[in-house]
Amino acid sequence: MADKAIALCGAPFCLHGRDEDSGLDCIGLAEQCLIAARFDCDVPNGYSIRGGSEPAIAAFMAEAGFERFPPDSRLCEGDIILARPSPVQWHFLIRAGDGFVHAHAGLGKVVYSPGAAPWPIAAIFRLAED
């Protein structure tokens, strides 16, 4: 998943975007990484860029087969990180190398951010091992 995330850097940003050529949002980025990892799930669409709740996101992720870890847990390559850029917004990032890949609306593209997460981490999601 991390390799696919890195490969998607430079793809355009598009709210509700699910295609690397026409654009991705953070959920579309996560979906493309999951597809590359041969994991099939039905990701949500039609949501607002603001709003939602951490419990609802966590419930969806659990139903899709992810294990939730607390924000201070050790990060692993390919983890899906739920961050809080503002009090009214949630955002997914993919752990890759020593940083994070995410769909950056302000820059209009998928970017790699080295180092610490650019926003507070609310939860870490990792595919549950069978």
C-alpha positions, 0 to 999 in steps of 0.5 A: 500500500505504501508503494502505491501511495508513493506512486500516486504522488502528483495525481490531481486532487478531486473531492470524491475522486476515485481515479488517479488520472481525473483526481483523488481525495483522501478516501480515493487515495486509500481506495487505490492503495487497497486495490493495489494490495488486492483488498476489496472494499466498498468505500463511501462517497457523497460525503462533505469535506467537513463533518463526520465523526471518529466513531462512525469512521472507526465503525466503517473501518472495522466493518471493512476489516481494519484494526484500530490502534490508538494515536500514540501507537507505533506506525507501520508502513501502509497504515491508514492514518486518521488525522484531524486538520481542523475541528470540523474535518477528518483526513486520511493519510497513508504511512510511507517511509518516514512520512505520509502520503495524502491528497492535499486539497490546498496544493491540488494534488497527492503529496508526500510529507516527510517527518511527523504527521502534519496534523494531530493523529486521531487513530491508526488503522491497519488491515487485520491479520488473519 
